[in-house]
């Protein structure tokens, strides 16, 4: 079974290191050559995104981007996309790159009519780009375009597009029906045994030009890479031990009887205590986004994680976690965690 990578919040944070790992204010994101199959998470977590690179993956559908109101450049070149869709909500979209995909049905470009700011479109290397009068048809359907396939659209082309586009509409409709029929045949034959793959004179497998064939080439390549990996010897295990995984707080309690005190980021902190509550004040650098800070309050200890580094402290008194309150100073960035002391009723 081939397990595909997928977009996670951790992956996004790694790609957002230039923005202190903060996703809510991220403007540019690069996710090319990640072997991704689906677009997910990005639209919900990075709503201020302006530039998104997703080229050279295995994505077969444009989806889950409707929240990106500020996105003006989207690169989806070299993927498995067959239909242009689900981009209506990208009201700032100015440049779209769909080079070297599998878009055969040219009628789906009408889905870009709502993108009034779209000025540049790349469709080179798609089956639809080989249709007669393709360029004139695109210009007629999308009059807002200024550049198509790295070539400026001239005034004379716009005039001619009105004349040339109309006769080709019937051919494009026929192509749409052909694409639908081919998709039905593909689904019907999906579970049928595949004939042996053809090879060249060197014995290398030959692949066709379709999303399924690209998938087959990808799977074969991954299997070959795995087969060529040398077996790990005992020396390899000694030279490359598995990464150290620290104990969780629960594991520390089970092993030592209580949590271990730690301050991995060396953050300054102070305690404030009244008759009814304990307050921990942590000096979190004010430039670090609150989204990068996690607080876990338990009856006998508190755990504050800042950009992956742990501050873990035993509490001087048992507290009630449900009543804990967390606040952060807007000026100094300090984190104040106020915890009510648990009183035993007489």
N, C-alpha and C positions, 0 to 999 in steps of 0.2 A: 504494500500500500504506500502511495506517495503522498506525504503530508506537505501541503503548501504553506508557506509563511503567510501571516495575516497581519493587518495593521493593528497595533496595540497602543495604549497610552504610553507605555514604556518606550516603544520604538519612536513615537512622536517626540517624547522628551529628549531622547538622544539626538534626534535631528534638529532639536530646538536649542542646542547648547549655546549657540550664538545669541540667544534671547534669554539666557539664564534658565533655560528649560521651561519657560512660561509659555503655555499654549494659547491662552485667551487673547494675548496681544501679538501673537506671531504673524509676521507679514509674508514670509517666504518659507516654503517647505520643499525639500528634495527627497523623493522616495523612488528614484529611478533604479532599475536593475536590482529589485528586491524579490523577484519571482512572485509578486503579488497576484492573486486571482480576483480579488474583489476590492472595491472602494468602500471603506467604512470608517467610522469614528472621526475622520478628519472634519467632516461637515458639522459635527456637533461640538468638537473640542477647539477648533481653530477658526472661529467665525470672523475674525478680522483679516484672514488670509487674503493676500493680493496676488501671489504667484505660487503655482503648484506644479511641480515636476513629477509626473508619473510614467514617463516613457520607459520603454524596454522592460515591460512586465508581461504578465499573462492575463491581463484584465479583459473580460469578454463583454462587460456591460457598463455603460456610464450611469452611475446611480449615487444617491446619498450625498449630493453636493448642493442641494437647494438652499442651504443656510448661508452659503458663501456670497453674500451680497456685495462684497468689495473685491472679489476675485476678478482680475482683468487679464491674466495670462494663464492658460491651462494647456499643459503639454501631455498628450496621451499617445504620442507616436510609438510605433512598434509594439502594438498590443494585439488582442484578438477581437476587437470591436467590429460588429457587423451593422449596427444601427446607430445613427446620431439621435440621441434622446435625452430627456431629463436635464436639460440645461436652461430651461425657460426662466428659472429663478435667479440665474446669474446675471443680474441686471447691469453689472459693470464690465462684463466680459468683452474684451477688446481683441484678444488674439487667441486663436484655437488651433492647435497642431494635432492633426490626426493622421500624419504621414505613416505609410506602411501598416495599415490595418486591413480589414477584410470587408469594407463597405462596398457592396455591390448594388444595393438599391439606392439610387441617387435621390429618390423622392423624399427620403428621410431628412434631407437638408432643410426642408420646409419647417422642421422643428426649431430651426435657428432664427425664424422670422421675428420672434419676440425679443431677440437679443439685439436691440436697436443700436448698441454701442460697438457691435462687432465690426472690426475693420480689416482683420487679417485672418485668412483661413488657409490651412495646408491640408490637401487631400492627396498629394502625390503618392503613388504606390498602391492606391486602392483600386479594385476592379472598376469602380464607377468612373475613375479618371480616364479610362480608355474608351468611354462611350463617345459617339460622334456628337459634336456640338456641346460637349460636357461643360466647357468653360462658359459658353453663352447662357446655358440653362442656369448655372449657379449664379451668374451675375443678374439674371432676370428675377430669380426667386429671392435673392438676397441683395437688393439694391444698395444696402448700407455698406457693402464691402468696398475697400479701396485697394486691397492686394489679395491675389489668389495664387497659391503655389509659387510664392517668391517672385511674382511678376505683378507690377502695378497695373491696375485696370484703367485703361485710357477712355477718353470721352467717345472716341469713334467706336470702341468696343461696346460701350453701353448702348449706343444707338443701334448697332448691328445686333445686339443681344435680343432686342425686341422682335427683330425679324427672324432670327435663327432659332430662338428658344421654342416658339410655338410648334413648328413641325416635329421637333424631337420629343415632345411630351408623350406622344403615342408610343414611341420606342421605349421611353423610360417607364411607362405604365406596364408595357409588355415585360420589361426586365423585372419589375417588381413582382409580377405574377410568377415569373420563372424562378425568382429567388425563393418565393413562398413554397412553390412546388418542390424545389430542391431541398428545402428545410424539412418538408414532410417526408420526403424519401429518406433523408438522413436519419430522422427519428425512427422511422420504420425499420431501418437496417441496423440500428444502434446495437441491438443485442445479438445480431447474427455473427457467425464466425468470420473473422477477417482472413482474406487470402494472404499467403506469404508475401512479405515486403520485397520489392525488387531491390537489387543491388547493382553497383557499377562494376567495372572490370577489376577494381581493387577490393571488392567484397564489402564496400561501404554501403549502408542503407540509403535508399533514395526516398525523399519525402515530397509530397505534393504541396500546393499552395492553398491552404485552408486552415481555419482554427484547429480542427481536429488533427491535421497533419503536424501543425506546430506543437500541439500538445504531445503527440507521439514522439516527435524529435526531442522534446524536453525530457520526457520520461526515460527515453533510451539513454540520453546523455547522463541523467542522474544515476541510472543503474550502472552505467559504465564507470562513472566516477567512484561509486561505492564499491564496485568489484575490483577496482585498481588500488584501493586503499590497502596498504600493507597491514598485516595482523599486528596488533600491539603486543610487544614482548614485555617481559618482566622489567627489563631495563627502561623501556618507554614509560611504564607506569611509575617507576621511581623518578625519572627525569621530568615527567609531566604529570604530577599528581592532580587529582580533581580539585577544583577551586574550593577554598575554605568557606563553609556555610556556617555562620554564627548561630548559636542557640536562640530560640525564641524565648520570650519572658516565661512562658509556661514551662518550657524545657529546663530553664535555669532553676525555677522553683522546684521542679521535680528532682533535679540533680543536687542542688545546693541548699534547698530549704527556703530560699528567698531569691529575689532578683539581684543581679550584680549591678553595682553602680558603675556608670560609664558616661563619658562626655567626649565623644569622638571628634566633635567639631571644636572643642575647647571654648564653648560659648559661656560668657559670664552669666551668672544667675544669682538671685537672692531669694530668701524666704521671708514672707510676712505672715504673722499669725495673730489672730484675735481669739476671743473666747469661742466663737462659733465657726470660724473658717481658717483655712490655710491658703495662702496665695503664693504661687511660684511665679517670679518675674524673670523671663529669659530674654537676654539681649540679642535678638535676631537681627542681623544686618538689615537696615531698612530698604536696601535695594533688592532684597530677595522677596519674590512674590509670595503672598500668603498661600497660593495654590501649591507651593512647594513645601509647605509645613504640615505635618500630621501630628495630632495630639491624641494620645490614648490614656485615659484616666481610669485607674483601677482602685479598689478599696485600700490597698497597701503600697502602691507604687504608681509613678507617672512616667510616661514615655513620650518624648518629643522628638520627631524625626524631621531634620532640616536638610533637604537635598540629599536624602539617603543616609545621613550621619545621625547617630542616635545619642540623645541625652536621656539617660534612664536613672531615676532616683527613687530611693525608698522614702515613703512619707513618714513624718514624725508622729502622725496620729492616723487612725483609720478614718476614711472619709466616705461620703455617699456620692458615688460617681454620677448618679442621675441628676444631682443638683449642681454639678460643675458648670462653670461659665468661662468661656475663652474670649478675650478681647485683645486687639492689637492697636498700639498707638500709631496714629497717622504721621506724627512728626518724627518720633525716635525709632519706630518699628518694633518696640519691645512687646513681647507676648506676655499677657497676664492671664494665668489660669487660677481661678478662684474656686476652691473646693470646700463645701460645708463639712464640718467635722461630724462624724457619726456618733450620736449620743445614745448610750444604753439607758432605756427607761427603767426606773426603779419599780 
